Each structure stands twice: as C-alpha cells, then as structure tokens.
Amino acid sequence: MRIAKKTSTFRAFTRLSMLLAGAGLAAATWAADPAPKDTTASNPLGGKAAPAAPAAAKGTPGQPRQITWEELVPKDWDPAKEFKGMDLSSLNDGDPRANELLMKMQEVSNNAPTNPAMNGAEIKIPGFIVPLEEAKGEVTEFLLVPYFGACIHTPPPPANQILHVVTSKGAKFRAMDTVWVTGKLQTMRNDSMMGVSGYHVNATSVTKYSGGAK
C-alpha cells in the first residue's frame, strides 16, 4: 500500500514538472527508457538540429510548411499559473492532496488550449508514433508526440502537444518510431485511451524521419 501511495505522489510531481516545462517538451527526462541522444526541448527528436528558418519564411504557397512543436502552443498560455506558490515538499506519502493535485494537473493538461492560427494549415512535422489502430500489420491511426516515451513510458503531454493522426493508407511503423507527418492540421480534440489530443491531422503522407538524428 505504501508503494502505491508513493507512486501517486511521484506522478503528481512528474505532472507538475511537465507543466512547468512549458507544454511538456522537457518531459523526456522522465522517460523510463533512454531518450534519443541530444534530445532537448527545442530539438525533441535528438541529433543535430536543423538551422532555424528565417522569420519571414512561411513556406511555399501550395506546399506544406514545416513547423515546430512550440508553434502549437499559444504564446500566452501558462500551464503552471494555477499551481504557483504551491509547496510540493509538504506532500508526504499517503497525503490525499497528492491525488487531488494529480487530478487537477490532469485536467489542466487535457484542456490545454490550441493555437487557433494553426487551424487549417498544411503542415509537416516530425514526432514519435503512439499507435491507436492497426490493420494487417500497418498503423492507420496514431498519436504523434514530441518526445520519446510520451503516453507509453510517461504520462501524456498537454493536449496542445498531441496530434491525432489518421492516414489515408496504412503505414508500417511501430510504437515510438520517429516519422514525418504531412497533412492538414485542425484544432479538434479527441479523447483516446492513450491521451487527449488537441489537434487532428488527415495525413497525406507518413514517412520515416531522416533528418537530424545522426
């Protein structure tokens, strides 16, 4: 019983740490398995980061624009606002406030606001696969997340850091494979057994990630 209570407290600490990180991008440090080499908040897939595109570069008309995960988060969103001033050191094993805090954090995470400016954009984004549906050994529906282990080895990141992806045809990928997803982005929530997503993508292509991870 003591182990279970301790786990609840630890999960509360974990969830708050991810929220404080700003949309959960730094949560890879909590992964049960090692994250890819050189994983950082700005370069979640690891390896040598691609050079930043000029601010004026918005993509070629008629072509998908490569975006970053940070663009999915509203600039004025502060996930830690409701928890500022809270003394986590006072939460001992078995303290019922730990579970209450965890539920509050989960609510904030699940209701994380999306960026309305991204609605309807044709985008290309890299990420990690969390399979939801498979047919004949091919993934047809999955969540795309920004860091290794999310939704599987660690709690789900905030909803504005999860994309619900449906493919036009199956793709031969496994859990936590790194891919490029291209398609139309929509601000649409979906509640799955693996996490709440704030965005939906009808993918025109899902291809193996080949950039940066060297």
Secondary structure, DSSP 8 states (H G I E B T S, - for coil): -HHHHHHHHHHHHHHHHHHHTSTTGGGGGG-SS---TT--SS-TT-SS------TT----TTS-EE--GGGGS-TT--TTGGGTT--GGG--TT-HHHHHHHHHHHHHHHT----GGGTT-EEEEEEEEEEEEEETTEEEEEEEESSTTBTTTB----GGG-EEEEEEEEE---TT-EEEEEEEEE---EEETTEEESEEEEEEEEEE--SS--
